[in-house]
Amino acid sequence: MLHRLVLVTALASCAQGPVVGEDQAASVSVCAAGPTAKGVDVSAEVVDWQAFRAGGWDFAIAKASEGVTFVESRFAQNWNAMKAAGVVRGAYCFFHSGPDDPVVEADFFVDVVNQAGGYEPGDFLALDLEVLDGNTPDVVAADALAWLKRVKDVTGITPIIYTSPRVFDTLLGSPPGFSGYPLWDVTWNGGPPKCPNIPASWPGWAFWQYAGDSISAPGLPGAMNDGDVFNGSRADLVAFGLSLAGVAVADAGVAPPDGGMGPRADGGALVDAGVASADGGGVVAADAGRGDAGAGGGGSSDLGSLGVTLTGGCSVGGEGDGWPATALVVFLLAGCLSSQRERQRSSRRERERATDANSTHIY
């Protein structure tokens, strides 16, 4: 019993998220569940999308609108060129709450996309929630939920939400009702193999913006671009996009995803990444004994019957109930704790530098 108590205590310590700070609120660190797909988000950039795709990049999310009047000048060109190049595409609205009416703002966004050629199953629609516009947290949260619901009702596509622990947890106070919309997290720390800090309301993340105005990519101008990853392979990304439009993976002829999509409810059915499931969800796979750790150290180690997988990407295993196996687990957990603390310190430093250099954004 004593060695079991030691193990449980060590597990509890390693599973804890980052220390709560002024910019992180109750955020937790969640690594990718396996391979990740590479992407960017753009606004007015002139992009050679053929070169982008040929360079091995998978997706892009382009700004379409802001508020109830602004249309991004390059959106229509980007939207159609991304499709022509085989880039998995998304569109986002930079959101403003009252006095803008959120339903009008949602309709305006959908109209902009329609005027650019329209959306189709597999396209991603996103709400960019990063400013409060002087409104109270309750007003901002209610307006954002109204926008999300309206877009889903009008398009049939479940939108994703771009936000950060600072905005969602610290400034908005972790309002309820959002976990049914997949998370596009903002943590500027350089990307995999590091891990993002996510708002505590979500068990996992679908997309992660790991760099702001600081990367280069094929076909994009300069080296001041935003970098993103999807929590899964390109095949997972395609399947996930279709699932948000209500298209079953099997019906679409797409191979079921094998990582990064959260738990599988029935041994293969897709469960939305970053969406709360009945058992708490997260990035822990149902078959936690398999050894397919990918970017960020997710997955689980095939070390025996213990097969322990921890939120934050720490995976250890053991065999039997004897002291040798337990000693191995405790040893590995010690390394896990050390690496998590270093990731937390590094993430805070990077986020502080990024915030100072981009003070117009509330990350």
TARAUR-V835728 format. One record per helix or strand. SS is the DSSP state (H for helix, E for strand). FROM is the first residue (numbers start at 1). LEN is the number of residues. Records with the same first field share a line. If there is no record, write none. Layout:
SS = FROM-LEN, FROM-LEN
//
This chain:
H = 2-14, 49-6, 75-11, 102-14, 137-19, 165-7, 234-11, 249-4, 295-3, 323-35
E = 28-3, 37-6, 59-8, 70-2, 88-7, 124-5, 160-4, 183-4, 196-3, 207-9, 225-6, 308-3, 314-3
//
